[in-house]
Amino acid sequence: MLRQVKLLGICVAMLYGGFNAEAQGGFILFTSRAAFEAATGGVLTFDSYEDKFTSSDTINRPGYSFNETGGSPNSFLDMTQAQYATFGMGAAVTDGNRASSFVNDVNSLLTFNFDSSINAFGFDITTKNTSQIVNFGGDISGSFTTNSGSAPTFFGIINKDGPINTLTFDVGGTGSVIFDSTLHGTSDLSLVPEPSNFILLGMGVLCGGFVFYGANRRRLAMDV
């Protein structure tokens, strides 16, 4: 029985990791931080905004910068978890005690510029109360949807077709947007798997067969 449980656990872990990565064109979009970090091999630079920065429309960080255009006012804040909790967004701080934020309006555009070309980027992003469709652009383009209830959403991307120098995010709706636990850098693309529904299906069938075979074998042994 213990062996069957372990096999089932491995199957679930494989399928869970796979379904949290989606191939779109020449890049892979991740909604699981664990799957993203496993695919990038832990070589990316991490930033959680613990060194409080001065409010501005452009923020310079080690290896990259970000800015907001089109909004009013265009200004980023670096506040504590307690401060964000006062308007129901304390969970948006996913590492340490601080996170970056801005007030989004219909014209706001969040842009990340990287000092050197990268191929992998990820962060936790939180929109207030409702889920929002976020369109991203720059060197690659696509979309994803944030979680509702002011719960953080992980966005991670690995570009297999070329470098990333700029990423933009157009967050639908209005209100506060908080981001934290940013990762950026260059991953060894030879180690990055390609998500495939056929591969996932094959793994599911194979794992199911192993579990069924183990259970069948045990029943036969008991009947002898």
Disulfide bonds with the S-S distance in Angstrom:
none
